[in-house]
Amino acid sequence: MVASLGRGLSGSGWLRVLLIPHFSFFIFDSSQAQDYPRRPPDLDRLTQELFAEITSDQVPYEDLYETLLQYYQTPLNLNTATREQLRALLLLSETQIGALLAHRAATGELLSLYELQIVPGFDLRTIYRVAPFVVVSSADANGQRGPLWQRIKNEDNNALFLRYERVLQARKGYAASDTFQGRPTTRYLGSPDKLVLRYRVSHSRDFSLGVTAEKDAGEPLAWRPGRRQFGADYVSAHFVVQERGKLRTLALGDYQLQFGQGLLLSSGLAVGKGAETITTLRRSSVGVRPYAALLENSFFRGAAATYQLTARVAATAFASYKHVDANLQQRADSLAAVDEFSSGLLLTGLHRTATEQANRQRLAETVGGGNLEFSSREGRFSAGLTVVGTHFDTPLLKRDEPYNRFEFRGQNNLSLGLHYSYAWRNLLWFGETARSASGGVGTVNGVLASLAANVDAAVLTRHFTPDFHTLYGNAFSENTRNINETGLYLGLKVRPAAKWEVSAYYDQFRFPWLRYQVTAPSRGHDALLRLAYAPSKTSLLYLQVRQREKPYNLPSDPARPLPLPAPQTRRSLLLYLNTQPLPALELRTRLQASQLRDDIGLPWRRGYLLAQDVSVQPSRKLKISARYALFDTDDYDTRQYVFEQDILYAVSIPALSGQGTRVYLLTQISVNQHFTLWLRYANTHFRHQTTVGSGLEEIQGNERSEVKAQVRYKF
């Protein structure tokens, strides 16, 4: 045993063995040590640190959380992780990654997670953030592997989740159907209950097996194989094996892909502009990933494989076939009726009414392609080629509007892209350029620089022509899609003193062609400044200001019969305090306010929210979290979004408008080593309102309450 410890330990190696136990006392308690179960990721706090602010409920935050939770379930081994895999965590700077790899090369494998304390650039805050998503184990831990079925059977990292959700108040969509002008009115076809089943068993760098089923509120439970429904409305499954000699990954079922900067293929590892102004800009080529989330439109279904052709070259091939939601309408021509999808793809994933059921999985989508990637010996340089071909069985045709002039039309699209990444000294250069079948071009290029030990900077440019069509990409941009945009981003992060950090960015963008609700070429900007103070690993205080100007059409009136674009300015203020006065007590206070003006000279509209969170953990088996929030907004345009703590694998970001209060109570009970129970109740009370919501979601009264319950069983 002494001989094995002594292997590779000389000088500094013995020093770290002696120092690590003493340093670890000051950073981790016993519940966080590597020899004990890792603490769950604090997604609430991590959200505060990564995102500038939440301004929409259309961003797939669940996909990002799912990605982080995948890292928690199958953590990254710091002794074997490559430079690209470390970048994909989004939590480490290029300087920290380089220091870790240099430390690993000089002293050999890390002996403990505590050893990060003697790696240059790793402060307490960084270690605390990254701890839930990494492990330290021997590089040959998977070297002696028995039969796959036996490893799956004996794996400890497995769990079955059952979830139930419901809005307590009666909504219009669930009332008895009546008639309007002799025709029955629209109603939901299913019950108001939401049901989720998830099972997954996985082991890092070995395998992952999972099944997910979901019935949204209003959707019917039905067994209709002819319409591709097997009980629940959405069913997903995957089986992935890794590190089988030269076969690095083989995925069957549902999976995601990410290469380069995500211009052609992007999974949930995308944050974009946020309070983390440097590390989240660049994307990483993480390749093939298993898919187990509940989003019904952000995955491929079929098979994908990555094979190591040589020591420096890897090839990935994939094929996918699935049915997606679309609005099918018939267009009459001189000869016959022609089926076309006039409004493109539908991405809500909801199939509650007869119309939504009619649009469910109406369009067959076939996707195929691959990636060829080269990496240098030390991983400092990498380059790759990506090809993606798409075929729809029925042509897509957007509405005949001026802003849709350059949108994708037809059945086939072929995209080809080149990406690169090069780390030189204190600089990281990265980028990707692609061309679609239409002739449109998209390109993203940037550089991250460590100007000093406490100063980081970033520059990123992007250009997407109006006729560039990437159907599965999500590279850095102002728009939700990579089309019709040119921009320049400048980011800065300064640590002027211990525990203090200043982050800022300025992003300028323009749109050379029309956009939805913008009837002329336009331009805008977005700027953020954040001052943060972290006196300890569990305490955080920051003040953040942001201004965003982006043109939208003004409403028409008699003096202005045609809608004209005008600069819409949104200013926001965010004050956040996270403190832990006692080991079992955590307090979080949040004040956010915003003001909105549609054009110079028009009055400002305002909104604010004040929220107080309390989390109490009297024992290792019980944790209780609660919030009380006050909100007041002039209208829906000044609504306030705020992330809420929720049951594991669920995301809650309500849009609060009008005047009222929002409260929730979340309880987590660890019954024993197998059973864990979550219970959540949330209520929004509106003042000066007699109804809540609109359309089929309308509630008679001034309250909306939701309940959630989830049980996890670990085999």
Secondary structure, 3 states (H helix, E strand, C coil): CHHHHHCCCCCHHHHHHHHHHHHHHHHCCHHHCCCCCCCCCCHHHHHHHHCCCCCCCCCCHHHHHHHHHHHHHCCEECCCCCHHHHHHCCCCCHHHHHHHHHHHHHHCCCCCHHHHHHCCCCCHHHHHHHHHHEECCCCCCCCCCCCHHHHHHHCCCEEEEEEEEEECCCEHHHCCCCEECCEECCCCCCCCEEEEEEEEEEECCCEEEEEEEEECCCCCCEEEHHHCEEECCEEEEEEEEEEECCEEEEEEEEEEEECCCCCCCCCCCCCCCCCCCCCCCCCCCCEEEECCCCCCCCCEEEEEEEEECCCCEEEEEEEEEEEECEEEEEEECCCCEEEEEEEEECCCCCCCCHHHHHHCCCEEEEEEEEEEEEECCCCCEEEEEEEEEEEEEEEECCCCCHHHCCCCCEEEEEEEEEEEEEEECCEEEEEEEEEECCCCEEEEEEEEEEEECCEEEEEEEEEECCCCCCCCCCCCCCCCCCCCEEEEEEEEEECCCCCEEEEEEEEEEEECCCECCECCCEEEEEEEEEEEEEEECCEEEEEEEEEEEEEEECCCECCECCCCEEEEEEEEEEEEEEEEEECCEEEEEEEEEEEEECCCCCCCEEEEEEEEEEEEEEECCEEEEEEEEEEEECCHHHCEECCECCCCCCCECCEECCEEEEEEEEEEEECCCCEEEEEEEEEEEECCCCEECCHHHCEECCEEEEEEEEEEECC
